Amino acid sequence: MTVKEVCEALGGEIQCEGDGAREITGATAGDLLSFVMGTALEGAAWVTVQAHLNVAAVAVLKDLPLIIIAAGRKAPDDLIERCKTENITIISVPDTLYGTCVKLAGLGLKG
């Protein structure tokens, strides 16, 4: 499943369009950045409610092509700008973190 396909399935608002053709290998969820750094698999979609610049640094470090910001939160401009330079997609979805994870599981993505 590609970044574009996951975004289309989730709906929501794309705040930064990265490489939509990139393959998503799975999913991870968490708001503690050190936890995500230690556990996320490369190529996964990341579901979080964190919306600050450090999120981009973790996504780059773990090679995460898709950041899904749950609960209707929006990425600030500095996060969007950084993700543009790194070709990372950011989507804001109205669902809760749990609800978003349920949808990703329904798409067949494993955590």
N, C-alpha and C positions, 0 to 999 in steps of 0.2 A: 504494500500500500504506500502511495506517495504522500508527500506533505500536502499537495493540493487536494488529493482525495480525502485525507483526514479532515482538512479544513472545510471542505464542502459538506462532509457528513456531520460535522459539529455545528455548522452555521456560525453565528457570531460575527464579529467584526475583525477583519484582517487589518492590523495596525502597521505591520511591516511585512512586505512581500519578499521572501528570500527565494531559495531554489525550490520551486514547487514540484520539480521532477525527482527530487531526492527521495530515496526509499527510507521509510520509517521501519526500524527493526523491532520496536517494542515501545513500551511506555514506562515512565516513572512518575511518581507523585511525591511532593514534599516541599516544605517551605524552609527547612533548615539547610542552608547552602552547603555546609560541610557534609551533611548526610548525602545530598545529591552528588557531591563530588566523589564520595566514597562508594556509592552504590549504583549510580546510573550507568547503563551500558551505552557505548557509543552508538549514535544513530537513532536514539530513542526520542520520542516526544516527551516533553516535560510539562506536567500539570502543576501549577502553583498559584498562590494568591500573592506571592511576592512581586512587586512591581517597582524595582529600582535598578540602577545601573549594574550592580554586582551580579545580577541575574545573567547578564550577557557574558561576564567573565567566566562564570561556571559553565554556561552553554558552550563557549569556545573551548574551554579546557576539556570537556567531555565529548566534544563534537556532537552536540545536540542540535539538529536542524530546525526544530519546532518547539517554541515556547507557547504554552496554552495558559493564559491568565484567566482563572476562574472567578466566579461570583461577581461578574460584571465589573471587575476592576480594570483599569486602563493603564497601559504602559506610559510612563512619562517620556517627554521628548528626548532626553539624553539616552534612555534605553533604546528607543526606536532608532536613533541615529547610529548608535553603536552596532545594533543588529543589522542595519543596512550595510555597513562596511564589512560585516562578517557573513553576509548572505544567509541570515537566520530569519525564519518567519516567526512573527508574533501574531497570535490571534487572541482576542478577548471574547470570552463566552459568558452568557448569563447564568449558566448552571453552576451549582456548587462544585467544589473540588471532587466530592464523592460522586455526584451526578455525572460529571465529566468522565471520571474513571469508569463508571458503569457503561457509558456510551463507547468509550475506547475498547473496553472488553467485548462489547457487542460487535465491534468491528473486527474482532479477532486478534487485537494487539495484546500481547502478554507483558506483564510487568515483572 
